[in-house]
Amino acid sequence: MESCSTQIGRKTEQLRIIEEDILSLEKKIHEIEIEIEKLYEKHNVSKSKAVFIDECDTIAGLLNQFIVRMRKNKVNLLQEKTFEMYKLLSSKSGLIKDINIDDKSYEVKITDRSGHEIKKSGLSAGEKEVFALSLLWG
């Protein structure tokens, strides 16, 4: 009898230990579930931020394209207006065929009737003044 009650006592103690282990594991499972939920939330926030960043990159790309186009348009307009004013002011309007402005470096090139580039240093003082006024007008 005593051995049965001893065995029952041992089994009861083992059962109690197992129940404590089960409670401990259930608590850990609950903590892990909470952690998983937090990670899902972080992932969703990160995902929405990534989408936002992608949209910002797309907008920045479009703005850069717009800037390039606007720069080209403004440079072309400046070329036209400068040349138009030069023709009005210059007494030697046949000397210069065209004025070109590079839209990246803003370097101004003057070409004569035969298509050769005229160096600005080769212009007379009066021609330089007319050119400068034309450029300011443009």
C-alpha angles and dihedrals in degrees: 000000000000092000090053092050089046090051091047089050092050092046091047090051091048089049090051091050091048091049090051089049090049091051090047092049092047089053090050090048090052091049091049091049089052090049091049090051090051090050091051089051091049090048092051091048090047090047092052090046090050090052090048091049091049090051090049090050090051091049091047090052091050091048091051090051089049091050091051092049093046091048090052092047093048092046091050090049090048090051092051096046093044092050092044091053092044090056090050095048102036122089087199096053091154093061096075119051099180145353118218126191120194108232093215105040097021088225111163118222123188119202127196129219092277092052097254120136115252115215112230088225088061093061120098119247091258092049089050090052092049090047092048092049090048091051091049090048091051 
